[in-house]
Amino acid sequence: MIFETFLTGAILGFSMAAPIGPIGILCIQKTLNFGKLHGFASGFGAATADAIYGVIAAFGLTIISNYFIENAFFLKVVGGVFLIYLGINLLKSSKNLDINREIKKENLMLTYLNTFFLTLTNPMTIIYFTLLFSGFVVPKSGYYMSLILVIGIFSGSILWSGFLTLVSSKFSKKCSSYMEKINKISGMLLIAFALFIFSSALKQF
């Protein structure tokens, strides 16, 4: 029962993290620019936010989940603005990657916080978990099994981001001469995602 619950959570976390969106782009970009440690930090930030939303949904904290759902418009706007900020920073990023690599230790926490905040401001995450947990997924054995489920969600999200980081790191040397273009493309994609989020928010307004 414990393993089945953990596996269910891991599958949910993996399926939530797997689609390549803004988080995946940031994870790849950070890995290529600054190394595997930053890629893992990006994934850890996203997994932490997924786990928080998993706790809200799995433990039936309807007051909190309803607050996020009711304020989805505001969250989308905040998330979109943050995406544009990150996109512009990538477009303006330094061409000298060696300088960037020297400061990677100072920026590691910022890397974590970027993806944590970005995932936390995505209202679709809480909606996704709430809908799934409203049916067959929620354990009926109390808080202990719910905690196992949340740990599984965190592990599944970490598993995907770790895989993405390791794959990206294999191409870091080959891509080093193209990093300026990769950063620009990544920046434009993040801004495009932001515009899509704004469009979605306007339809909801």
Secondary structure, 3 states (H helix, E strand, C coil): CHHHHHHHHHHHHHHHHCCCCHHHHHHHHHHHHHCHHHHHHHHHHHHHHHHHHHHHHHCCCHHHHHHHHHCHHHHHHHHHHHHHHHHHHHHCCCCCHHHHHHCCCCCHHHHHHHHHHHHHCCHHHHHHHHHHHCCCCCCCCCHHHHHHHHHHHHHHHHHHHHHHHHHHHHCHHHHHHHHHHHHHHHHHHHHHHHHHHHHHHHHHC
